[in-house]
Structures are given as C-alpha cells and as structure tokens.
Amino acid sequence: MLELLAQAANELGFDYCALGMRLPLPFSNPRTVMFNNYPQAWQQRYQSEQYLRTDPTVAHGMTSARPMLWSEALFASSRPLWEDARAHGLQIGWAQPTHDLKGVASLLTFARSGEVIGRSEFQKNTQKMHWLAQAAHAALANILAAKPDGVGTIKLTEREIEVLRWAADGKTASESAEILSISERTVIFHIDNALRKLGAANKTAGVLKAAMLRLI
C-alpha cells in the first residue's frame, strides 16, 4: 500500500508520503499506526523527539476532516518540529484527514522539499487527494480489522446489542428483563457474553467501548 501511495504522491508532484491511523481504543492509550517513506534520519528524529505529541497536523486531523497545508502559522506552537522538518528536506506538505463511523481517524500527508502549493494546484488536486485519503483509510482499516485485536473482529448478536443499549440508558438487568420480556438471568447471560467479546472488565466499560465502536 505504501508503494501505491508513494506513486500517487509522485504523480501529484510530491517526494514523500505518510499515512497514520489512530484507533479509538484503548481509551487510556489509543493505538496509533504509522507508515511513511520519509528519510530514515527524519523518521528516527521524529520518534526520538516524540514529535507525535506536538505535531499540529495530527491534532488537527483528530478533530477535523478539512485538508491543511503546512505553514508557519500552522506550526507556530511547534517551532522545533517545524524547523527540524525543514532541515530534513520536508518543507512543503499537504495533509488530508479521514474519519469513519467507528471513531477511527487517519491522516494522509504528501510532502516535498520545495515549490509552494499554489491555489491552482490545490484546487486541481483537492478531489483526488480526498479520494486517495478515503481509499487509504479503508485499506488500512481493513488490514487492522483482520488482526486479532482489530476493531472489526467484534461481532455482537442482536440480543447482546439490545441489552447493552438498555444498559446504556441506565436500566438494571431486572428492568431490561421486564422491557424485553425475558428473564433477568438471560439478560445477565447476554451482558456477560458481550463483555467477553468486547474485552471489557465491567458493564460500564463494555457500554462505553460498544458505543465508541458504533456497535450499539
């Protein structure tokens, strides 16, 4: 996939490409996956300086789906990162965020060493950049979902979804049983099964995780 993105970047006049994806779980430390063909020295520098924590493009990508072009203003609060990137030949960049209904966010970035992105270039390639970001997001999400800890591996039954929804509304097992016309023991059975599938320690954590993954 990285080779295809690199080819697309070259076709649009960029030297480098990067794709990062942040999964919504675990809540305390969301998992981030990153792929890029940046110079090895910059990859090592970015990691050693922990620039991921201060990168304004990443922060923007977590809250917005709007494209952004690198600029002095964008990196005003992260001058060391900005100056360091430019020193490694990364001076011009175009980043396109993507979000899906499961709460997964990704950021596709194309970068080069020179030639500012003008209005005509931006307007000409905006639609293609958006399409590439969507395609890359879907491809990487599918790859991660195929792994044992992937978001897409969790499958709840209709009854498990029902009891979790009522639990999310604050209903006890007894109240849910009355609403669904089943026994309280059956409600608890389905909740326990759902928690096991979700890898949740308790009902509150299970409801939160299921809601975050858009399962209920």
URHU-V512482 format. One record per residue. RES is the residue in three letters. SS is DSSP state (~ for helix, > for strand, _ for the rest). NEAR is the number of other ideal C-beta (glycine too) atoms within 8 Angstrom. D_FIRST is the distance of its C-alpha to the first C-alpha in Angstrom with 1 decimal. Layout:
((RES & SS & NEAR & D_FIRST) (RES & SS & NEAR & D_FIRST))
This chain:
((MET & _ & 10 & 0.0) (LEU & ~ & 10 & 3.8) (GLU & ~ & 6 & 5.4) (LEU & ~ & 7 & 5.2) (LEU & ~ & 13 & 6.3) (ALA & ~ & 11 & 8.6) (GLN & ~ & 8 & 9.9) (ALA & ~ & 10 & 10.7) (ALA & ~ & 12 & 12.3) (ASN & ~ & 9 & 14.3) (GLU & ~ & 6 & 15.5) (LEU & _ & 10 & 16.8) (GLY & _ & 7 & 18.5) (PHE & _ & 11 & 16.7) (ASP & _ & 8 & 16.1) (TYR & > & 14 & 13.7) (CYS & > & 15 & 11.1) (ALA & > & 13 & 11.0) (LEU & > & 16 & 9.9) (GLY & > & 13 & 12.6) (MET & > & 15 & 13.8) (ARG & > & 12 & 17.4) (LEU & _ & 11 & 18.8) (PRO & _ & 11 & 22.5) (LEU & _ & 10 & 23.8) (PRO & _ & 6 & 25.8) (PHE & _ & 8 & 28.0) (SER & _ & 3 & 29.4) (ASN & _ & 4 & 26.1) (PRO & _ & 9 & 23.0) (ARG & _ & 8 & 19.9) (THR & > & 9 & 17.3) (VAL & > & 10 & 13.8) (MET & > & 8 & 12.3) (PHE & > & 9 & 9.5) (ASN & > & 11 & 10.4) (ASN & _ & 7 & 11.5) (TYR & _ & 12 & 15.1) (PRO & _ & 8 & 18.0) (GLN & ~ & 6 & 18.7) (ALA & ~ & 7 & 22.1) (TRP & ~ & 12 & 20.9) (GLN & ~ & 10 & 18.5) (GLN & ~ & 8 & 21.6) (ARG & ~ & 11 & 23.9) (TYR & ~ & 10 & 21.9) (GLN & ~ & 8 & 22.0) (SER & ~ & 6 & 25.6) (GLU & _ & 9 & 26.9) (GLN & _ & 7 & 25.2) (TYR & ~ & 12 & 24.3) (LEU & ~ & 8 & 22.1) (ARG & ~ & 5 & 25.5) (THR & _ & 9 & 26.8) (ASP & _ & 10 & 23.8) (PRO & ~ & 10 & 25.1) (THR & ~ & 13 & 21.8) (VAL & ~ & 10 & 20.8) (ALA & ~ & 8 & 24.2) (HIS & ~ & 13 & 24.0) (GLY & ~ & 13 & 20.7) (MET & ~ & 8 & 22.3) (THR & ~ & 5 & 25.2) (SER & _ & 6 & 24.2) (ALA & _ & 5 & 21.8) (ARG & _ & 6 & 23.2) (PRO & _ & 10 & 21.3) (MET & > & 9 & 22.7) (LEU & > & 11 & 23.3) (TRP & _ & 12 & 24.0) (SER & _ & 6 & 27.8) (GLU & _ & 6 & 30.8) (ALA & _ & 5 & 31.8) (LEU & _ & 11 & 28.5) (PHE & _ & 12 & 28.7) (ALA & _ & 7 & 32.5) (SER & _ & 6 & 32.4) (SER & _ & 11 & 30.0) (ARG & ~ & 8 & 31.5) (PRO & ~ & 7 & 30.7) (LEU & ~ & 12 & 26.9) (TRP & ~ & 10 & 27.3) (GLU & ~ & 8 & 29.4) (ASP & ~ & 11 & 27.3) (ALA & ~ & 10 & 24.1) (ARG & ~ & 9 & 26.1) (ALA & ~ & 6 & 27.6) (HIS & _ & 11 & 24.2) (GLY & _ & 9 & 23.5) (LEU & _ & 13 & 21.6) (GLN & _ & 11 & 24.1) (ILE & > & 13 & 22.6) (GLY & > & 12 & 20.0) (TRP & > & 15 & 18.8) (ALA & > & 14 & 17.5) (GLN & > & 12 & 16.9) (PRO & > & 15 & 17.4) (THR & > & 13 & 16.8) (HIS & > & 8 & 18.9) (ASP & _ & 8 & 19.4) (LEU & _ & 4 & 22.6) (LYS & _ & 9 & 21.9) (GLY & _ & 10 & 22.1) (VAL & _ & 13 & 18.5) (ALA & > & 11 & 17.6) (SER & > & 17 & 14.5) (LEU & > & 15 & 14.6) (LEU & > & 16 & 12.4) (THR & > & 14 & 14.1) (PHE & > & 12 & 14.5) (ALA & > & 15 & 17.2) (ARG & > & 13 & 19.6) (SER & _ & 7 & 22.9) (GLY & _ & 5 & 25.2) (GLU & _ & 6 & 26.3) (VAL & _ & 4 & 26.8) (ILE & _ & 8 & 25.0) (GLY & _ & 6 & 27.9) (ARG & ~ & 5 & 28.8) (SER & ~ & 6 & 28.2) (GLU & ~ & 9 & 24.6) (PHE & ~ & 11 & 23.9) (GLN & ~ & 7 & 25.5) (LYS & ~ & 6 & 23.9) (ASN & ~ & 9 & 20.3) (THR & ~ & 9 & 20.7) (GLN & ~ & 6 & 19.9) (LYS & ~ & 8 & 16.7) (MET & ~ & 14 & 15.5) (HIS & ~ & 10 & 16.5) (TRP & ~ & 8 & 14.8) (LEU & ~ & 12 & 11.4) (ALA & ~ & 13 & 12.1) (GLN & ~ & 9 & 13.2) (ALA & ~ & 8 & 10.3) (ALA & ~ & 14 & 7.8) (HIS & ~ & 14 & 10.8) (ALA & ~ & 8 & 11.3) (ALA & ~ & 9 & 8.1) (LEU & ~ & 14 & 8.4) (ALA & ~ & 15 & 12.1) (ASN & ~ & 9 & 12.1) (ILE & ~ & 9 & 10.5) (LEU & ~ & 13 & 13.1) (ALA & ~ & 10 & 15.8) (ALA & _ & 8 & 15.6) (LYS & _ & 8 & 16.8) (PRO & _ & 4 & 20.6) (ASP & _ & 4 & 20.8) (GLY & _ & 9 & 18.4) (VAL & ~ & 13 & 20.0) (GLY & ~ & 9 & 19.6) (THR & ~ & 10 & 21.7) (ILE & _ & 9 & 24.9) (LYS & _ & 5 & 27.1) (LEU & _ & 12 & 30.6) (THR & _ & 8 & 33.4) (GLU & ~ & 6 & 35.3) (ARG & ~ & 7 & 38.2) (GLU & ~ & 13 & 36.2) (ILE & ~ & 13 & 34.7) (GLU & ~ & 10 & 38.3) (VAL & ~ & 14 & 39.8) (LEU & ~ & 16 & 37.1) (ARG & ~ & 9 & 37.7) (TRP & ~ & 12 & 41.4) (ALA & ~ & 13 & 40.9) (ALA & ~ & 10 & 38.9) (ASP & _ & 6 & 41.9) (GLY & _ & 4 & 44.1) (LYS & _ & 8 & 45.7) (THR & _ & 5 & 47.0) (ALA & ~ & 9 & 46.6) (SER & ~ & 8 & 50.2) (GLU & ~ & 9 & 49.6) (SER & ~ & 13 & 46.3) (ALA & ~ & 13 & 48.3) (GLU & ~ & 7 & 51.0) (ILE & ~ & 8 & 48.6) (LEU & ~ & 10 & 46.7) (SER & _ & 5 & 49.9) (ILE & _ & 6 & 48.8) (SER & _ & 6 & 50.1) (GLU & ~ & 8 & 49.1) (ARG & ~ & 6 & 48.3) (THR & ~ & 9 & 45.7) (VAL & ~ & 15 & 44.1) (ILE & ~ & 9 & 43.8) (PHE & ~ & 8 & 42.4) (HIS & ~ & 13 & 39.5) (ILE & ~ & 15 & 38.9) (ASP & ~ & 8 & 38.8) (ASN & ~ & 10 & 36.3) (ALA & ~ & 15 & 34.1) (LEU & ~ & 13 & 34.3) (ARG & ~ & 7 & 33.4) (LYS & ~ & 10 & 30.2) (LEU & ~ & 11 & 29.3) (GLY & _ & 5 & 30.3) (ALA & _ & 9 & 32.8) (ALA & _ & 4 & 36.0) (ASN & _ & 7 & 38.2) (LYS & ~ & 9 & 38.5) (THR & ~ & 6 & 37.8) (ALA & ~ & 11 & 34.5) (GLY & ~ & 15 & 33.6) (VAL & ~ & 12 & 34.4) (LEU & ~ & 9 & 32.5) (LYS & ~ & 13 & 29.3) (ALA & ~ & 15 & 29.6) (ALA & ~ & 10 & 30.3) (MET & ~ & 10 & 27.3) (LEU & _ & 12 & 25.0) (ARG & _ & 8 & 26.8) (LEU & _ & 9 & 28.3) (ILE & _ & 10 & 31.8))
